[in-house]
Amino acid sequence: MKVNVLRREARDKHPYWESFIYDGPDDNTVAGLLDYINYNDDIINDKGEKTARIGWECSCMQGMCGSCAMIVNDRPVLACEAFLRDFKEPEITLKPLSKFPVIRDLMVDRSSIHESLIDNNVYIGKYSPQEDKDFEQDYTAAKCLKCGLCIEVCPQYTDGRTFYGAPFANDCYLVASRNRGKTGEIAEIYDEHFKKECAYDLACDRICPVGIKFTASMKKLNSIKRG
Ligand code: FES
């Protein structure tokens, strides 16, 4: 199977395509395929030339850390959960997520997700939940991996400077749900950096690899704001 990878040596370098031949097991995942191609110190491309290992990130290899998020055949996925058998195309094409700066090859810098939370004090602090707390929604919302797949498919998200995307809204809900004292403060930044620009496209709900219903978090946050 031919594997095409959009490579970039560093942030300031131009991207270019390089192809490889994958002759490993068919029942592998895309993460397994990358491991297989990267196995030797010098890997060989489809022209028989030695080349540097493909840069990509992983940690858990079981859909729990979000670090392997990338674009496979134009589909934003977690590489460790994307099985080759689920792609009908004869070739596999790998690209980094497009809404974050590329560090190298398939590795991107997702720190803007965390910075939006840090800069706006979106943390729980003193635990003081509302009386009618929805434990099930809290449990689901707390699974967010910050993988960036929802941001990739969001039609409103551009550079993350003003509109922060679904992970931000989701964490705003979690903080307001767990610390009633921060509701006013959270409501203000949520309105400013999420609500007024969200187009309610629902692409985030459909793509989330851990099944978070961001729209449910938004509805809950709106009801907390109303008191
Ligand atoms: S390596 Fe952790 S989600 Fe894929």
Residues whose N, C-alpha, C, O or C-beta is under 5 A from the ligand:
A	BS01	FES	C58 S59 C60 M61 Q62 G63 M64 C65 G66 S67 C68 L78 C80
